[in-house]
Amino acid sequence: MASTDLIICEHCDGVYRKATLAKHQKTLCVRCGGVLQRYSGMNVQQRLALSFTAAMLWLFANFYPVMSISMKGLKNSATLWDSVLALSQGPITFMAMVAAIAIIIAPAFQLVLLVWVLSFALGAHRAPGFKLCMRWLETLRPWSMLEVCLLGAMVAVFKLAGMLDVLPGIGLFALAVLSLLLIRIAGRDVRDLWELP
């Protein structure tokens, strides 16, 4: 039996044979109930196209204002970089570094690695440094917290809306779509790339 026919539960290390899944199906570990496989339904071309789209959205999310506020004729807008710089000016500089890693650096590295690996997968080859790239993709997944940032930005918009004129910016919409795309393309189903020749 080939080693690619096996799947290991990441929670309890139970070993199972892979199953062929239909739409909306998933396999669960009998021991701990952890999800072993989910139906993906995306081929390499679709994943690569979504990765390029996500990279463009990353640029929009980072360089366009997330929100603009105005009060009595004074206007101000903020990007993700501005929020990190604002955190670095106060006594919690360490938090600025964590925020920069979680909302800017980790997603950028994820996208670069995905584009690299999927570009070679398009030709049915493994990319140079494939093992290292796949390990980094797995390591970066919990550090990429765009959805947390998005939730915080939306809470800020609603809270400030009662006191100031708040206008959500292009960056906020790009951040919302980017969060969804990263969950879709950099999730657990990226492990399927190990099966390439």
Secondary structure as UniProt FT lines:
FT   HELIX           3..5
FT   STRAND          6..8
FT   TURN            10..12
FT   STRAND          15..17
FT   TURN            23..24
FT   STRAND          26..28
FT   TURN            30..32
FT   STRAND          35..38
FT   HELIX           44..63
FT   STRAND          67..71
FT   TURN            72..73
FT   STRAND          74..78
FT   HELIX           80..89
FT   HELIX           93..100
FT   HELIX           101..105
FT   HELIX           106..121
FT   TURN            122..124
FT   TURN            128..129
FT   HELIX           130..140
FT   TURN            141..143
FT   HELIX           146..161
FT   TURN            162..163
FT   STRAND          165..168
FT   HELIX           170..185
FT   HELIX           188..195
//
